Amino acid sequence: MEWRALNEKRRSVNYFDPSVTITVSDLQKIYEAAKLAPSSFNLQPWKVVAVLSKEEKEKLRAVAMNQPKVTEASAVLVLFGNTRQFLESQDVFDDRVAKGYMKAEEVPRAVAMAERLYAGDRAVGYASRNVGLFAMNLMFAALDQGWDTHPMDGFDVEGVQKLFGLDPKYVPVMLLAIGKKRPDAALLPRGMRRSFDEVFILR
Ligand SMILES: Cc1cc2nc3c(=O)[nH]c(=O)nc-3n(C[C@H](O)[C@H](O)[C@H](O)COP(=O)(O)O)c2cc1C
């Protein structure tokens, strides 16, 4: 679908048809389209836990403000950001050297620069920024392939961390419900958007 049409069609769908299942192959296709999202240094600091089973969705719902879409959606993607990805990406730097972005001897300097930019109290911001862009791409890729989505940050960070037990370098940034809108459910009209004049400061 053309981007403008996709953008107008995308809504945060609150009511999913719980009888619809999504396969790993569907998720792979969505990922293959979404992975072209930009990321700083192309480090792709994201990790996704795809929650597919009823039992796991119920556990997730309990730490996600009891939002019904968590159990009604076909899957909920828990989008984590890797706050240390810049120290764990030799593959990306090798690729950048092979493709002429930089020389091999420049890699340590690039890693040190990334560490200065993204470590310490900037790490969660770094991971969240990049995961946010990836999330947007996932939403458009899913819609393009016939799936509705709903992003959520209404969850208990510690609860989600505890539930999946990943290394604490992974911070949960967003939940993304994926499924098909219940045919009988009507969404409320699209919420207002701020005007150009309100949003932009021209200098
Ligand atoms: C980062 C983020 C977090 C959100 N968290 C929730 C949430 O926890 N629960 C919810 O019902 N909606 C959530 N929303 C959905 C927004 O309310 C919705 O995107 C907004 O009202 C605009 O509606 P639209 O997406 O249909 O255009 C979230 C959206 C974003 C982008």
The ligand as a MOL file (V3000), in Angstrom:
LIG
                    3D

  0  0  0     0  0            999 V3000
M  V30 BEGIN CTAB
M  V30 COUNTS 31 33 0 0 0
M  V30 BEGIN ATOM
M  V30 1 C 4.3450 5.1040 22.8080 0
M  V30 2 C 2.8620 4.9150 22.8370 0
M  V30 3 C 2.2730 4.3500 23.9420 0
M  V30 4 C 0.8980 4.1380 23.9940 0
M  V30 5 N 0.3660 3.4770 25.0550 0
M  V30 6 C -0.9360 3.1490 25.0530 0
M  V30 7 C -1.4630 2.3280 26.0840 0
M  V30 8 O -0.7570 1.8360 26.9720 0
M  V30 9 N -2.8040 2.0590 26.0590 0
M  V30 10 C -3.6040 2.5370 25.0740 0
M  V30 11 O -4.8150 2.2460 25.1030 0
M  V30 12 N -3.1210 3.2950 24.0760 0
M  V30 13 C -1.8120 3.6030 24.0220 0
M  V30 14 N -1.2860 4.3100 22.9630 0
M  V30 15 C -2.1400 4.6520 21.8140 0
M  V30 16 C -2.4340 6.1410 21.6970 0
M  V30 17 O -3.4380 6.5100 22.6040 0
M  V30 18 C -2.8480 6.4420 20.2420 0
M  V30 19 O -1.7570 6.2020 19.4020 0
M  V30 20 C -3.2970 7.8890 20.0610 0
M  V30 21 O -4.4690 8.1430 20.7890 0
M  V30 22 C -3.5550 8.2240 18.5910 0
M  V30 23 O -4.5070 7.3360 18.0400 0
M  V30 24 P -4.2180 6.5680 16.6710 0
M  V30 25 O -2.9770 5.7430 16.9040 0
M  V30 26 O -5.4400 5.6950 16.4310 0
M  V30 27 O -4.0300 7.5900 15.5970 0
M  V30 28 C 0.0760 4.5420 22.9060 0
M  V30 29 C 0.6950 5.1150 21.7770 0
M  V30 30 C 2.0530 5.2850 21.7310 0
M  V30 31 C 2.6810 5.8570 20.4910 0
M  V30 END ATOM
M  V30 BEGIN BOND
M  V30 1 1 1 2
M  V30 2 1 2 3
M  V30 3 2 2 30
M  V30 4 2 3 4
M  V30 5 1 4 5
M  V30 6 1 4 28
M  V30 7 2 5 6
M  V30 8 1 6 7
M  V30 9 1 6 13
M  V30 10 2 7 8
M  V30 11 1 7 9
M  V30 12 1 9 10
M  V30 13 2 10 11
M  V30 14 1 10 12
M  V30 15 2 12 13
M  V30 16 1 13 14
M  V30 17 1 14 15
M  V30 18 1 14 28
M  V30 19 1 15 16
M  V30 20 1 16 17
M  V30 21 1 16 18
M  V30 22 1 18 19
M  V30 23 1 18 20
M  V30 24 1 20 21
M  V30 25 1 20 22
M  V30 26 1 22 23
M  V30 27 1 23 24
M  V30 28 2 24 25
M  V30 29 1 24 26
M  V30 30 1 24 27
M  V30 31 2 28 29
M  V30 32 1 29 30
M  V30 33 1 30 31
M  V30 END BOND
M  V30 END CTAB
M  END
